[in-house]
């Protein structure tokens, strides 16, 4: 069991009223979708980690804006606990390209989705659509959720 929660950074990237989402598990296991991003590596700032992760998973270049959401999730069986920091991001360059491959071989599906699309999808965290499509000045805290298995 890990001694402390894993820290991750994720991008809220909205374009034309659509949020960028990626599959959460290799081979789209469980059909779960999430915002692009991933674990924070030591010795690198959270925004720099997020810029790297978004590029690795999507091929897109972004700038990182303000913090919008803090979410925690865990797996009570394994003891895994992760804290995700979601930042509003702006697209700098790039387009989603079917030829792009995630260097970690996790993300195989990417796309832009409306809030209505997301209602019919399995998306985590539960508050993602609400936060992504509502702009407030104060970050939202989404309390501990059990991760899907």
Secondary structure, DSSP 8 states (H G I E B T S, - for coil): --SS-EEEEEEE-EETTEEEEEESSGGGGGGEEE-SEEE--TTS-HHHHHHHHHHHHHS-EEEEEEEEEEEEEEETTTTEEEEEEEEEEEEEE----TT---TTS----EEEE-HHHHHTSEESSTTHHHHHTS--SS-EEEEEEE---
